[in-house]
Amino acid sequence: MNTKIYEELGISEKVTLFGEEILKGLKERFEKIDETAEYNQLKVLKAMQDARVSEACLLGTTGYGYNDMGRDKLEEVYASVFHTEDALVRPQITCGTHALALALMSNLRPGDMLLSPAGKPYDTLEEVIGIRPSKGSLKEYGIDYKQINLLEGGAFDYDSIRKAIEENPNIRLATIQRSKGYQTRPTFSVEQIGTLIKFIKDLRPDIICMVDNCYGEFVETIEPSDVGADMCVGSLIKNPGGGLAPIGGYIAGKKECVENAAYRLTSPGLGKEVGASLGILPQFYQGFFLAPTVTASALKGAIFAANIYEKLGFNVVPNATEERHDIIQAVTFGKPEGVIAFCEGIQKAAPVDSFVAPEPWDMPGYDAQVIMAAGAFVSGSSIELSADGPIKPPYSVFFQGGLTWPHAKMGILMSLQKLVDKGLVVL
């Protein structure tokens, strides 16, 4: 291994060789990731060919966006890949939280109840739901909320879920968060989500099952919509945007659910017919095309990180050998200095703003200060090399992304170098 280029970037020979030793045991796992990426790449290609995507689809529209062929074809492609009746894929959906809020607010009515059978939702959804008071929350509109916490170890509490459904006939929608968010529970596999959905549907077929699919797209060869989810919801500056989409979100699912979301996004009576694509379609198409291989690179980075930090004695979720169902890697340091040093390393490894130092701040939507490292081409893009975490016990950092495997690898080595430099790790 030629360590010179790493040394030029600020990574010592000792850190580089430590990483190389870890990599020796990962060859088979990386080959399996490449197999999944190949399958998903061909799935996306087939969807684009079946939809007869043409050069004219890349031109876009302005103004009202009536008859935007490229926008409509893109939504057809998403529906095909996710095997759903319809999809809404728009730059007007500003982020993952917006996509989730849109799906919830458009498919729930006053008097309904929202059920979370997978425990605590992601932090930014707390204000959407009204767990933490906020203007315009579901609670303000008379929508109740019921949460069933996970059992120890992260399993679904099926007895409590059954009881909640039997005792609350006004449950209209169940929201299932696939990824761990700022928790250290396991991420759910698509198979686990399918088992939960079947359990709910067997009790009450009319309950809409929505899956927050953020960070999970293309990690497996199937998606939650393949196992009964009525809606899959996510952000285009995560996996499906492939690092090229500069904004946007998607909702793929049952036609009625998607139609409700479209009417909420734009206006009753207008729905999907309006919403200009504003010249953004080439990035949306190409990003989705690249997404399977970009996701594979991020996944390799997460596994590399798990093996590095587990070897050093830190608690990591998932652990070094577990199967993967999203691209996020949690590392628990037990002290804020570890979280901050890790994020400094990720920032220093970035192609953009590598010279700045991330600091914890009072980020909107969170109940504690959050530190974020993301020197990205798209601001806030977490499919690009990034790390973040709340500055509160147990002081865990959440690493994700990497448009290419070499960059993901270098970012992890740089995070380790920062910890070594600060005396938090001894090799």
N, C-alpha and C positions, 0 to 999 in steps of 0.2 A: 504494500500500500504506500503510495506517494503522499506523504503528509504535508508536503511543502505548501500547497495551495490553502490547506486548512490553517496552517501557521500564519500565512499572510492575512487570513481573515480573523485571526485572534484566537484560534483554538490550538491548544498545546498538543504536542505529539502524544503525550500520555492519555489525554482525553480521546483523541482520535483512535488510538489503538485499542482503548477500552471499548469503544463503540464497534470497532471491527471484530473484536472477539465475540461480542454479543450477536452480531449479524451472522456468524457462522452457523448458528442453530436455527435460523429463520428461513432458510431457502425453500423448504417444502411449503411452509405457510404462505410465502409470497407467491409461489406458483399457483396455489389454490385461489388466491386473490385475483391473479391474472386470468384464470379460467372464468371466474364470475364476471370480471370486467369484459371479457370477450363476448360472453353470452349477452350481457346487457347492452353492449355496443351494437351487436347485431339486431337486438330487439328494437332499439331506437332507429337504426337504419331502416329496418323493415317498415316501421310505422311511418317514416318520412316518405319512403317509396310508395307505400300503399295509399298515402294521402295525396300523392302526385305533387309534392312540393316542387315549385318552379322558381326561377329567378325572380319572377314578378311578385312572389310572396315576400321578398325581402325589401320591397320598396316602401311600404308603410303609408300612413295617411296623416292628415292634420285635421284640425277643426272637430267636427262631430265624430268623425271616424266611421261614417256609414259605409257599408260594403267593403270593409277592410279585409280583403281576401287573405293576406298573410297572417293577420291576427286570428282569423277563424280557422285557417289551416293548422296553425300552431296549436290551437286548442283541440283540434281533431287529433293531432299527433300525441299530445299529452293523454287524451282519453284512450287512445289506442295502446300506448305504453302501459298505462295503469289499468287497462281493461275495465274502463268505466263507461257509463252512458254519455257523459259530458265532462267538460272541464272549463274552468275560468282561469286564464293566464294573462295577467295584466300588469303593466308598469304602474297603474293607478293604485295597486295594492303595494303599500310602501315597505312592508317588512313582514316577518313571520307572525309577530303578535297581531298585526293588522289583519292578516289572512285568517287567523284563528278567531279573532273578535268578529270579523265579517261572517264567518261560517256559523258562529254561535248566535249572533244577534239577528241573523236573517232566518234562522230555522227554529228559534224559540219565541214564544209569545207570553205576555203577562199571564201569570197563573201557572205556567209550566215550571218544571224543576229540572235543573242540570245535575247529572250524576257524574262524579269522578271516581270510578272504581279502582283507580290506580294510584290513589293517595294524592299528595299535595301536587298541584299543578306548578308549571314554571312560574317564576317570580313575577314576571310582567303580566301574567294572566290574573293575578290576585286582584288587581284594580279593575280589570275587565269584568270579572265575576262580581266583585264587591266584597271580597274577603277583607281587603283593605279599602276603606271608603274612597270613592272617586266619582267625579261627575260623569254621568252617562253610563254607569256600570249596569250590568244585568239586574243587580239588586234594585237599583233605582227604578227600573221598569217592571218591578214586581215579579221577577224570575228568581225562584228559590234555588238553593244549592245544597247538595248532599255529597259528602266526601267519605269514602271508605279507605281507610289507611291499609297499606300493605302489611302482610305478616312479617315477622322477623325473618330476614334472609331475602325479602323482596318478592315473595309469592302473593298472588291475589287471594284475598279473604272471601272465598266464594259463599260461605255461610252468611256473612254480613251483607254481601251484595244481593243475595237472594232475599234476605229480610227487608232490605231497603226498597227493592223493587216491589215486593208484595205489600209493603206498608205505604207506599207513595205512588198511587195511580197517576199522579200528575208528572211523573218522570217522562220527559219527552226526548231527551238526548243524553247520551253517555260520551264523555270525552276521555280519550285514552292517550296519554303522552308516551310515545315510544322511547324516546331518549331520556337520560337521567336528569337533564337540566343541572342545576346546582345542587345535586344530591349525590350520594355515593351508593345508591341502590343500583342493581344491575339494569341495563337496558333490556327491553323486552324484544324477543325474537318475533318475527312475523307469525311463526307457528303458535307462540304463546298468545299473541294478540288474537289470532283466529279462534283459539279455544275459548278465550274470554268472550268474544263476540257471539260465538255459538251459544254459550251459556246464557247470555243476556237475551238473545233472540228466541231461545227456547222458552224462556219465561214470558217475554213480551216482544213479539215480532215487530211491533210498531215503534219501538225505541230506535231512534237514529243513533248509529255508532260512528263517531268521528274520531279519526286518529291524527294526532299531531305527529307528522312524519318527518319533522326537521332533523337533519343529520343522519337520517336512515336510508334515504333514497339510494338505490343501486348498490347497497352493501350486500344484499342478498339477491337472488335471481327472481324473487317474487316480492310484491308490495302488499301492504295491508288490505288494499282493495281486492286482491286476489283471494282473500280469506274472509270476505263478508263485510268489510268496512263500507259504510254508506258514503263516507267522505274521507279523502286523504288530503291533508293541508300542509303546505310548506312554503319556504322562502326561496327565491331565486338567487339570493346571494349566499346560499348554502349549496348543498350538493347539486341540485338540478340545473343551476346556472352555469356550472362548469368553470367558474371564475371569470366569465365574460359578461354575464348579465349584470348591468350596473344598478339594478333595482328590480323590484317585482315580487309577486307571490302567486301561488296557484291553489285552486281547489278542484280536485278531481273526484267525481262521484256520481250518485244518482241524479238523473236529469232534474227532478224537482228541487233537490237540495242546491244544486248549482244555479238553477234559475232563481231561486230565492236569494242566493248570495249576489247574483248579478243585479237584481232589482234593488238590493240594499246598497251595493257599491255605486250604482249610478242613480237611478230614479225609478219609481213605479211607472210602468208603461214604456220604459226605455230599455232597461235590462242590458243584455249583451250586445244590442244593436249599436250602442255608442261607446266611445272610448278610443280615441286615436292612438296609434302605435308610435307616432312621432319619430320615425327613423331608427327605432331601437330593435327592430325585428332581426337583423343579421346577428346581433349578439345573443338574442334569445334562442334562435335556431342553432347557431354554432355552439353556444354554451351547452345546450341540451345534448347536442351530438357528442361533445367531448366529455360530458359529465361522468359516464361510467369509468373512463380511464383516470380522470382527475380524482374521483372518489377512491379509486384503487390506490393512488399515490398517498392520499390522506390516510387511508386505512393502514398502509404499511408504516407510515410515520407513527400512528397511534400504537401499533404493536411494538415497534422499536422502542418507543418511550416507555411502555409498560415493562419491557424486559430490562431496559437500562435501570429504571428507578426501583424495580423490585429487587434486582441484584444488589442495589445499594441499601436495601433494608426498609424502603418506604412502602406504605400501603398504597396499592394501585387498584383501581376499578375501571375496566375489567382487569383481572390479573394477567400474568404473562402468557398463560396458555389457554385462556377461555376463548370460546367462539365469539365473533364480533357481530353486533347488530346495529351499530352506528359508528361514526368516526371519532367520537369523543373519548379521550383518555383522562381520567381523574388521577391526580397524585396528591396524597395528603402529606403535608409537611409538619402539621401540628403547631406551626408558628408563622406569623405574618411575614417574617423575613424570607422564608423559603418561597412563599408565593410570589413575593415582589422580585426576588432574584431570578426565579424561573422566567417571569414575564419580561424582565430586562433582557434576558438572553434571547428570547423569541423576537423581541423588538430589534435587537442588534443584528439579528440574522435576516431582517427584512430587506427587500429591494427598495422600499420607499420609507423614508423617515427612520432609517437605521440609526441615525445620530441622536435621536431623542430618547428620553428616559420616561417610561410610563409611570404614572403615579395613581394611587387610589383616589376616587372622587365620588361625589354624591350623584350617581347616575339615575335619571328618571326611571321610575318603575321598580326600584329595588329598595329593600329595607335596611341595607347596610352599604358602606362604601364598596365600590367595585374597582378592580384594576383590570385594564384591558391592554393587551399588546397585539397590534395588528398593523404593521407597516404594509398596507395593501394597495393594489391598483384600484380597487373598488372600496371606498370607505366602509369599514365595518364588516367586510366580507369574511365570513368565518369558514369558507371553503379554502381561502388562502391561509397561509401559515399564521396562526393566531393562538392566543392563550388568554384566559381571563378567570376571574374568581372573586367572590365576595370576601371582604376582609373581616371574617368572623369564624369562630370555631366550626369545624375542626381545621380550618385553614388549608383548604384544598384548592388546587389549581386545575383548570379544565383546559386541556390542550386539544386542538383540532386543526385540520387543514394541511395544506401543502399542495400547490398546483402540480408539482412534480415530486417524485420520490427523492431525488438528490437534494432538493431544497428542504423537504421535511426532515431528512436525515441531518442536514447541516444545522437546522434550527434546534433540534434536540441536543446535538453536541454543544451548541452555543449555550443552551440553557444550563447544561451540566457545567460548562466552563465558568459561568457566572457563580454557580453555587460553590464550585471549588475555590474560585478567587475570593469569595467572602467567608471561607472557612466553614461553610455549612455542610460540605461533603469532603471526605478524604478518600482519595483513590489509592 
